[in-house]
């Protein structure tokens, strides 16, 4: 069955960086687009970044453009989200998504 396991979240100060990882299994990873979402307390889940199956094309929410970078390693069945210049408003649970399946999420807290 499809499994997505996120990791790499934590507590970071404003301006800091984190790298999230998502390990995928149970499907042909290299055939599918991968997406990172996030959900902040009291808010709806929102799309953060997407990457095509080959990794050649990416897309970002305006709020994270030029700060976050999505990448993937098809050989390792991993997708990553490099987050730089983190802001307080980036605090959320970050989720990996593929084929309509969700991981358990990883908490990112940006606080001074």
BELMO-V392574 format. One record per backbone hydrogen bond with DSSP energy under -1.0 kcal/mol. CO is the residue of the C=O (numbers start at 0). NH is the residue of the N-H. If there is no record, write none. Layout:
co->CO nh->NH
co->CO nh->NH
This chain:
co->2 nh->24
co->4 nh->22
co->6 nh->20
co->9 nh->108
co->11 nh->110
co->12 nh->15
co->15 nh->85
co->17 nh->82
co->19 nh->80
co->20 nh->6
co->21 nh->78
co->22 nh->4
co->24 nh->2
co->26 nh->28
co->27 nh->30
co->28 nh->31
co->33 nh->50
co->34 nh->96
co->35 nh->47
co->35 nh->48
co->36 nh->94
co->37 nh->45
co->38 nh->92
co->39 nh->42
co->45 nh->37
co->47 nh->60
co->48 nh->35
co->49 nh->58
co->50 nh->33
co->56 nh->51
co->58 nh->49
co->60 nh->63
co->60 nh->64
co->63 nh->66
co->63 nh->67
co->66 nh->83
co->68 nh->81
co->70 nh->79
co->72 nh->76
co->72 nh->77
co->76 nh->23
co->77 nh->72
co->78 nh->21
co->79 nh->70
co->80 nh->19
co->81 nh->68
co->82 nh->17
co->85 nh->14
co->86 nh->89
co->87 nh->90
co->91 nh->107
co->92 nh->38
co->93 nh->105
co->94 nh->36
co->95 nh->102
co->96 nh->34
co->97 nh->100
co->100 nh->97
co->105 nh->93
co->107 nh->91
co->108 nh->11
